[in-house]
Amino acid sequence: MEWGNTRDPKHNVGRVAEDFDKLLSFKSEVKLMLFDSYGNIETRTNVVSELNSYLQERGDHIEGDFYLLIDVSGNNNSVWKCSIERDGLDKSLSFKQSIDS
């Protein structure tokens, strides 16, 4: 979980990505990442894009693992999901926004 910092928002994407990188090293079938874009669409887009890069560069994925990403921005919550379909590196991995959030 990484809320970022409203006084220094230009570094929020990096803060979220740094904590997500830690999450990638844990062995668990379900991995949950919470962040707050503070209603800033550009921040939200940049966070998801950066976390997609982290997913694609990680080589030790395990088939069946599941990632859940939630932007808890006030009344504007958004949810993305990513299911791991095969073991190992997969450059096609990306979070898909859930319409049933």
Short mmCIF file of the C-alpha atoms (twelve columns), coordinates in Angstrom:
data_MODEL
# 
_entry.id   MODEL 
# 
loop_
_atom_site.group_PDB 
_atom_site.id 
_atom_site.type_symbol 
_atom_site.label_atom_id 
_atom_site.label_alt_id 
_atom_site.label_comp_id 
_atom_site.label_asym_id 
_atom_site.label_seq_id 
_atom_site.Cartn_x 
_atom_site.Cartn_y 
_atom_site.Cartn_z 
_atom_site.pdbx_PDB_model_num 
ATOM 1   C CA . MET A 1   0.000   0.000   0.000   1 
ATOM 2   C CA . GLU A 2   1.332   3.414   -0.945  1 
ATOM 3   C CA . TRP A 3   -0.690  6.595   -0.573  1 
ATOM 4   C CA . GLY A 4   1.888   8.936   -2.013  1 
ATOM 5   C CA . ASN A 5   2.258   12.490  -0.826  1 
ATOM 6   C CA . THR A 6   -0.029  15.408  -1.701  1 
ATOM 7   C CA . ARG A 7   2.777   17.893  -0.970  1 
ATOM 8   C CA . ASP A 8   5.110   16.230  -3.493  1 
ATOM 9   C CA . PRO A 9   2.867   14.516  -6.101  1 
ATOM 10  C CA . LYS A 10  5.479   14.422  -8.874  1 
ATOM 11  C CA . HIS A 11  7.185   11.505  -7.095  1 
ATOM 12  C CA . ASN A 12  4.024   9.494   -6.356  1 
ATOM 13  C CA . VAL A 13  4.374   7.173   -9.348  1 
ATOM 14  C CA . GLY A 14  7.861   6.203   -8.184  1 
ATOM 15  C CA . ARG A 15  6.686   5.696   -4.618  1 
ATOM 16  C CA . VAL A 16  3.905   3.338   -5.711  1 
ATOM 17  C CA . ALA A 17  6.234   1.477   -8.104  1 
ATOM 18  C CA . GLU A 18  8.857   1.023   -5.385  1 
ATOM 19  C CA . ASP A 19  6.335   -0.611  -3.059  1 
ATOM 20  C CA . PHE A 20  4.901   -2.709  -5.906  1 
ATOM 21  C CA . ASP A 21  8.407   -3.995  -6.619  1 
ATOM 22  C CA . LYS A 22  8.549   -5.270  -3.034  1 
ATOM 23  C CA . LEU A 23  5.168   -6.956  -3.504  1 
ATOM 24  C CA . LEU A 24  6.486   -8.823  -6.547  1 
ATOM 25  C CA . SER A 25  9.040   -10.646 -4.406  1 
ATOM 26  C CA . PHE A 26  6.428   -12.221 -2.121  1 
ATOM 27  C CA . LYS A 27  5.182   -15.701 -2.913  1 
ATOM 28  C CA . SER A 28  1.413   -15.581 -2.658  1 
ATOM 29  C CA . GLU A 29  -1.380  -16.571 -5.023  1 
ATOM 30  C CA . VAL A 30  -3.112  -13.208 -4.560  1 
ATOM 31  C CA . LYS A 31  -1.229  -9.917  -4.434  1 
ATOM 32  C CA . LEU A 32  -3.043  -6.680  -3.620  1 
ATOM 33  C CA . MET A 33  -1.688  -3.181  -4.247  1 
ATOM 34  C CA . LEU A 34  -3.560  -0.118  -2.975  1 
ATOM 35  C CA . PHE A 35  -2.653  3.423   -3.995  1 
ATOM 36  C CA . ASP A 36  -4.241  6.854   -4.117  1 
ATOM 37  C CA . SER A 37  -4.058  9.014   -7.238  1 
ATOM 38  C CA . TYR A 38  -5.884  11.817  -5.387  1 
ATOM 39  C CA . GLY A 39  -8.265  12.056  -8.346  1 
ATOM 40  C CA . ASN A 40  -5.475  12.929  -10.768 1 
ATOM 41  C CA . ILE A 41  -6.102  10.964  -13.992 1 
ATOM 42  C CA . GLU A 42  -2.547  11.510  -15.234 1 
ATOM 43  C CA . THR A 43  -1.111  10.081  -12.007 1 
ATOM 44  C CA . ARG A 44  -3.468  7.103   -12.209 1 
ATOM 45  C CA . THR A 45  -2.514  6.413   -15.835 1 
ATOM 46  C CA . ASN A 46  1.192   6.747   -15.086 1 
ATOM 47  C CA . VAL A 47  1.003   4.432   -12.062 1 
ATOM 48  C CA . VAL A 48  -0.760  1.685   -14.019 1 
ATOM 49  C CA . SER A 49  1.680   2.069   -16.916 1 
ATOM 50  C CA . GLU A 50  4.696   1.855   -14.599 1 
ATOM 51  C CA . LEU A 51  3.312   -1.189  -12.780 1 
ATOM 52  C CA . ASN A 52  2.668   -2.887  -16.134 1 
ATOM 53  C CA . SER A 53  6.380   -2.446  -16.877 1 
ATOM 54  C CA . TYR A 54  7.278   -4.045  -13.556 1 
ATOM 55  C CA . LEU A 55  4.983   -7.017  -14.320 1 
ATOM 56  C CA . GLN A 56  6.509   -7.471  -17.769 1 
ATOM 57  C CA . GLU A 57  10.106  -7.353  -16.529 1 
ATOM 58  C CA . ARG A 58  9.633   -9.805  -13.661 1 
ATOM 59  C CA . GLY A 59  10.782  -13.296 -14.652 1 
ATOM 60  C CA . ASP A 60  9.562   -15.452 -11.793 1 
ATOM 61  C CA . HIS A 61  5.776   -15.337 -12.171 1 
ATOM 62  C CA . ILE A 62  3.868   -18.461 -11.191 1 
ATOM 63  C CA . GLU A 63  0.876   -19.711 -13.146 1 
ATOM 64  C CA . GLY A 64  -2.330  -19.093 -11.206 1 
ATOM 65  C CA . ASP A 65  -1.110  -16.037 -9.331  1 
ATOM 66  C CA . PHE A 66  -3.442  -13.053 -9.376  1 
ATOM 67  C CA . TYR A 67  -2.736  -9.333  -8.973  1 
ATOM 68  C CA . LEU A 68  -5.315  -6.803  -7.871  1 
ATOM 69  C CA . LEU A 69  -4.578  -3.075  -8.135  1 
ATOM 70  C CA . ILE A 70  -6.938  -0.567  -6.518  1 
ATOM 71  C CA . ASP A 71  -6.883  3.228   -6.710  1 
ATOM 72  C CA . VAL A 72  -8.733  4.301   -3.571  1 
ATOM 73  C CA . SER A 73  -9.192  7.895   -4.702  1 
ATOM 74  C CA . GLY A 74  -12.242 9.130   -2.777  1 
ATOM 75  C CA . ASN A 75  -15.503 8.330   -4.572  1 
ATOM 76  C CA . ASN A 76  -13.595 7.524   -7.746  1 
ATOM 77  C CA . ASN A 77  -12.219 4.062   -6.922  1 
ATOM 78  C CA . SER A 78  -10.848 2.019   -9.807  1 
ATOM 79  C CA . VAL A 79  -9.776  -1.609  -9.963  1 
ATOM 80  C CA . TRP A 80  -7.391  -3.435  -12.297 1 
ATOM 81  C CA . LYS A 81  -6.676  -7.162  -12.452 1 
ATOM 82  C CA . CYS A 82  -3.933  -9.348  -13.868 1 
ATOM 83  C CA . SER A 83  -3.961  -13.145 -13.897 1 
ATOM 84  C CA . ILE A 84  -0.742  -15.043 -14.491 1 
ATOM 85  C CA . GLU A 85  -1.381  -17.650 -17.174 1 
ATOM 86  C CA . ARG A 86  2.075   -19.264 -17.289 1 
ATOM 87  C CA . ASP A 87  5.263   -19.512 -15.275 1 
ATOM 88  C CA . GLY A 88  8.159   -17.148 -15.880 1 
ATOM 89  C CA . LEU A 89  8.729   -14.007 -17.888 1 
ATOM 90  C CA . ASP A 90  5.785   -12.734 -19.923 1 
ATOM 91  C CA . LYS A 91  6.246   -9.433  -21.771 1 
ATOM 92  C CA . SER A 92  2.514   -9.340  -22.593 1 
ATOM 93  C CA . LEU A 93  1.351   -9.007  -18.987 1 
ATOM 94  C CA . SER A 94  -0.699  -5.948  -18.116 1 
ATOM 95  C CA . PHE A 95  -3.367  -4.816  -15.729 1 
ATOM 96  C CA . LYS A 96  -6.867  -4.772  -17.209 1 
ATOM 97  C CA . GLN A 97  -9.318  -2.313  -15.704 1 
ATOM 98  C CA . SER A 98  -12.308 -4.027  -14.161 1 
ATOM 99  C CA . ILE A 99  -15.680 -2.581  -15.071 1 
ATOM 100 C CA . ASP A 100 -17.283 -4.214  -12.032 1 
ATOM 101 C CA . SER A 101 -15.254 -2.197  -9.515  1 
# 
